[in-house]
Amino acid sequence: MPFDLSAERVLPLLEARGDDPASDARAAWDSLTASGDVPMLSLHSLEYFLWYTLPTKFLTSAEDQRAIAIALGDLFSELGYEDAAALCRSPVTMRVVAAWDHSPNRGHQAMIKALDDSGVEPPDTEALEWGGMMGMTESTVYELAADALEEALLRGEITPGRRGWKRAQAEALRRFLTAPLHSLDERTPQAAVWQERQGFWAEPPARPLRQALIRPVRDTIRRRPAAPAAMEEGMRPLLRLLELCGEGLPLTPAGYMAPGTVRALVGELAWWDWDKPPRSEADVPQLMALRDFARQAGLVRRVRGRLSLTPSGRRALAEPEALWTVAVRALSGGADFAAAVRELLLVRMLQGDVDSRAVVEELVPVLAEAGWRPSDGRDLTGDMVSFVIWDVIRPMELLGMIVVGRWPDRSVKLTAAGGAGARAILWHRSTAPRHGLR
């Protein structure tokens, strides 16, 4: 339940004790409530004050900061809020204040642990991962989520420290995030956050070239598309690799697949046009790229000289839709230059087939507008983008999402499954948590 710290309740108590405006309890109350303008205080806000604002914004000694926390606890006791009073005086609060006094890094670590252990700090979940940079809507939803967790705590649904409490916390948060709220115009908190993020993704300030490129496809990615019916045929190479890894695929001492396995696989997938068979996996770029993608997507791992499936890989092999989900998420991740190129390339390809050379020239100014440039400070060039774009295209080609024309045809086209994949990848990109301005 929120704590009522209205001036009508607090100031008479402070005056009765003879506290002046410079006293410890008065200083804490002023900070917590904006001198009474925001009188209702949540447990999460109190924790944030004790474990961050007090040790970092009150420019005094750690001893004085502990005295302020204890004085605030006395005030809460007089108001009848013994749980809040106990938190102010708790060993956890004293440890966090001491950690901040030691160093900012140690203080930050102690604060994060204390918040996580409290049960009311909204965690990242499958339903929603919070951004390091939040818009107004996301910030509001975050505070509402903390209030919902506090209510679950009071109802006894969450007991921090008890076995399985993290799962109970995640479930309480999921219910909150997926239930429509009148204050959000009957949208779910999850949908409201996604909508705000998509707006920033499509229309970042001072980026007119990006805005113009995205505008024609913006409406097509507002909702996450389902896995296409034709996905399995295009993903056959990846499925075959996972099948071979089902019982553990033996690797050579150098870490490659056995030559016989390589020859059988490239023959089956029609990946070899030469008379002389490949000597090893290193002779087949497609196979190397496929294996690298499977590893990056968390589908396979090397274990004691064998290439084996991860739990995620086993689920993906058993359920093609799960494989699609994993592949799309892998292709949508990243904040590096290659991820930025992939994102813009897919935006452009959703508007029609592209010429591999011409599209590079289209993307250079959009990438430069976002601040991408070599570490030596030179201007971004078409050659630099071209060097990366084929690394971007290759895994999508191997997954049946893109068809690349054979020379002299320089066309690059999305397949039917690739169109759905492109929209899914961009949906993930546009709704992902924001951690920077790019």
Residue pairs with C-beta under 8 A, 6 or more apart in sequence:
1 150
1 154
2 40
2 41
2 42
2 147
3 40
3 41
3 42
3 43
3 46
3 76
3 79
3 81
3 84
4 39
4 40
4 41
4 79
5 29
5 32
5 33
5 36
5 39
5 40
5 41
5 79
6 36
6 39
7 35
7 36
7 39
9 79
10 29
10 36
10 75
10 79
11 36
13 75
13 78
13 79
14 23
14 25
14 26
14 29
14 75
17 25
19 25
19 26
20 26
21 30
23 71
24 64
24 67
24 68
24 70
24 71
24 72
25 68
25 71
25 72
25 74
25 75
27 58
27 68
28 49
28 54
28 68
28 69
28 71
28 72
28 75
29 35
29 36
29 72
29 75
31 49
31 53
31 57
31 58
32 41
32 45
32 46
32 49
33 39
33 41
42 143
42 146
42 147
42 150
43 84
43 87
43 118
43 120
43 146
43 150
43 153
44 120
44 121
44 143
44 146
44 147
44 149
44 150
45 143
46 84
46 87
46 88
47 87
47 114
47 115
47 118
47 120
47 121
48 115
50 69
50 87
50 88
50 93
50 96
51 93
51 96
51 110
51 111
51 114
51 115
52 111
54 65
54 68
54 69
54 97
55 62
55 65
55 96
55 97
55 100
55 101
55 107
56 100
56 104
56 107
58 64
58 65
58 68
61 101
62 97
62 98
62 100
62 101
65 97
65 101
66 94
66 97
69 88
69 89
69 93
69 94
69 97
70 88
70 89
72 88
73 84
73 85
73 86
73 87
73 88
73 89
74 85
76 82
76 84
76 85
76 88
77 85
87 93
92 114
92 117
93 114
95 110
95 114
96 107
96 110
96 111
96 114
99 106
99 107
99 109
99 110
99 111
100 106
100 107
100 110
100 111
101 107
115 121
116 123
117 160
117 161
118 160
119 149
119 153
119 158
119 159
119 160
119 165
119 169
120 146
120 149
120 150
120 153
121 146
121 149
122 130
122 142
122 145
122 146
122 149
122 173
123 166
123 169
123 170
123 173
124 130
125 170
125 173
125 174
125 177
126 170
126 174
127 173
127 174
127 177
127 178
127 190
128 177
128 189
128 190
128 193
129 432
129 433
130 138
130 142
130 433
131 138
131 197
131 433
131 434
131 435
132 433
132 434
132 435
132 436
133 434
133 435
133 436
133 437
134 142
134 434
135 196
135 197
135 200
135 434
136 196
137 184
137 192
137 193
137 195
137 196
138 193
138 196
138 197
141 177
141 184
141 189
141 192
141 193
144 176
144 181
144 183
144 189
145 173
145 176
145 177
145 189
148 172
148 173
148 175
148 176
149 158
149 169
149 172
149 173
149 176
152 158
152 168
152 169
152 172
153 159
153 160
157 168
157 172
158 165
158 168
158 169
158 172
159 165
159 168
176 189
177 188
177 189
177 190
178 188
178 189
178 190
179 188
179 189
180 186
180 187
180 188
181 187
181 188
181 189
184 192
187 195
193 431
194 431
197 430
197 431
197 432
197 433
197 434
198 218
198 221
198 222
198 430
198 431
200 434
201 214
201 429
201 430
201 431
202 211
202 214
202 215
202 218
202 430
203 211
203 214
204 210
204 211
204 437
207 369
207 370
208 369
209 365
209 366
209 369
210 344
210 366
210 369
210 370
213 344
213 347
213 348
213 366
214 347
216 351
217 347
217 350
217 351
217 426
220 350
220 423
221 423
221 426
221 427
221 430
222 427
223 427
224 424
224 427
224 428
225 420
225 423
225 424
225 427
226 420
227 320
227 321
227 324
227 325
227 420
228 416
228 417
228 420
228 421
230 415
230 416
230 417
231 320
231 324
231 400
231 417
231 420
232 239
232 320
233 400
234 399
234 400
234 401
234 415
234 417
234 418
235 320
235 323
235 324
235 327
235 399
235 400
236 269
236 400
237 269
237 286
237 290
237 398
237 399
238 290
238 293
238 294
238 299
238 323
238 327
238 398
238 399
239 317
239 320
239 323
240 265
240 268
240 269
241 265
241 290
241 291
241 294
241 300
242 294
242 299
242 300
242 309
242 313
242 316
242 317
242 323
243 317
244 261
244 265
244 307
245 300
245 307
245 308
245 309
245 313
246 309
246 314
246 317
248 303
248 306
248 307
248 308
249 257
249 261
249 306
249 307
249 308
250 258
250 305
250 306
251 257
251 258
251 302
251 305
251 306
251 307
252 258
252 280
255 302
256 262
256 280
256 281
256 282
257 265
257 280
257 281
257 287
257 291
257 307
259 278
259 279
259 280
262 278
262 280
262 281
262 283
262 284
262 287
263 272
263 277
263 278
265 271
265 287
266 272
266 278
266 284
266 286
266 287
269 286
271 284
271 286
271 287
272 278
272 284
278 284
281 287
281 288
281 291
282 288
285 394
286 394
286 398
289 394
289 395
289 398
290 395
290 398
291 300
291 307
293 330
293 395
293 398
293 399
294 300
294 313
295 301
296 330
297 312
297 326
297 327
297 329
297 330
298 310
298 312
298 313
298 326
298 330
299 309
299 310
299 312
299 313
299 316
299 323
299 326
300 307
300 308
300 309
300 310
300 313
301 307
301 308
301 310
302 308
309 317
312 326
315 322
316 322
316 323
316 326
317 323
324 421
327 399
327 421
328 421
328 424
328 425
328 428
329 428
331 342
331 395
331 396
331 421
331 425
332 424
332 425
332 426
332 428
332 429
332 432
333 339
333 428
335 435
335 436
335 438
337 367
337 372
337 388
338 388
338 391
338 392
340 367
340 370
340 372
340 438
341 363
341 367
341 385
341 388
341 389
341 392
342 392
342 425
343 425
343 426
343 429
344 363
344 366
344 367
345 354
345 359
345 363
345 389
345 392
345 393
346 422
346 425
346 426
347 426
348 354
348 359
348 362
348 363
349 402
349 412
349 413
349 414
349 422
350 414
350 419
350 422
350 423
350 426
353 411
353 412
353 413
353 414
354 362
354 411
354 412
355 410
355 411
355 412
356 389
356 404
356 410
356 411
356 412
357 386
357 410
359 389
359 412
360 382
360 385
360 386
360 389
361 382
363 385
364 380
364 381
364 382
364 385
367 380
367 385
368 379
368 380
370 438
371 438
372 380
372 438
373 379
373 380
374 380
374 384
393 402
393 404
393 412
396 402
396 418
396 421
397 403
397 404
399 421
400 415
400 417
400 418
401 414
401 415
401 417
401 418
401 421
401 422
402 412
402 413
402 414
402 415
402 418
403 412
403 413
403 414
403 415
403 418
404 411
404 412
405 411
405 412
405 413
414 421
414 422
